[in-house]
Amino acid sequence: MQIIKTASAGTMESSDIMITVTKGETPGVTVRLTSSVEKQFGSQIKAVIADCAKQLGVEDACIIAIDQGALDCVIKARTKTALYRAAECTDYRWEA
């Protein structure tokens, strides 16, 4: 999946996460996280985001996440939605 434009998904409300995807300046996927629970769950949040990008075949992207205490299922949904929007892709591969 190739990132074409900047796109985002999510809100800044409690228990949600705002994901913004831009085309990467360097090869690979970069995840930048801001979260009030970063010390406790930061590595898990970054891993969920990176895993979503890997599953969708994203090679070059900068993903900025501003977390407000979102659960993993919300993080996955927001990340995949932002990636699909950024790639202008409509071939959705949602989990069953």
N, C-alpha and C positions, 0 to 999 in steps of 0.2 A: 504494500500500500504506500503510495507516494503522497506526501503532504503538499497540497497546492496553495492553500491559503490559511490564514489565522482563523481559528474557530474556538468556541467555548461551549460549555454545558455546565449546568448547576447554578446554585445560588449561594449567597453568603448567610443564609439562614442557619439557625442551630440544627445540628445533625445532618448537615449537607456539606458538599464540597464543590468548589468552583474549579473546573479544569479548563485551562487554556492551552491550545496546541498551536505551535508555530513551526515553520520549516526550520530544521536544525542548521546551525552554523558550522557544526563539525559532524563528521560521520558518527552514527550511533544515536541512541535515544538518551536524552538527558532529562532527569526529573528533578525539579526544584520544588521543595515543599515548605510551606509555612503552616504551622499548626500549633495550637495550644497544648496538644498532647504529643508533640514531636519526640520528646525524650522517651516516653513510654512506648509509643506505637509508630514512630517515624519510619523505621526500617520496614515494618509490615506494610504501611501505606505505600511507600515507594515500590516495594516488591509487587504489590497488587497492580499498581499503575504500569510498571515495566512489563509484567506478565501479560496484561491486556494488549500492550503495544506489540509484544512478541507474537502473540496469538494471531493478530491481524496482519502480521508481516511488515510492520513499520520499520524502516531502516534508519531514516534521518528525521529526528523531531526533537523539539524542545517542549517539554510538558511542564507547565507551571500549575501547581496545585495549592489552593488555599482551603485548608480543612477546618471545619467547624464541628468536628466530632462525628463524622460519617462512618457508618458501618461498611464492611467490605463490599456488600452487595450494591450499595449506593456508589461507592468508589468505582466499581467495575462498570456500572451503568453509565455514569457520567463520563468516564474515560473513553469508553467505546463510542458513545454518542459524539463527543468532541472530535475523536479521531475520524469517524465517518464524515462529519461535517467538514473537517479540514481537508479531507481527501476528495470531497464532493462525490462520495461513493454512495450508491443506493443498493448495492448488493449486500444487504445486511446478513450477518451470520450470528444471530442471537442464539444463546444457549436454550435448550428445551427445558 
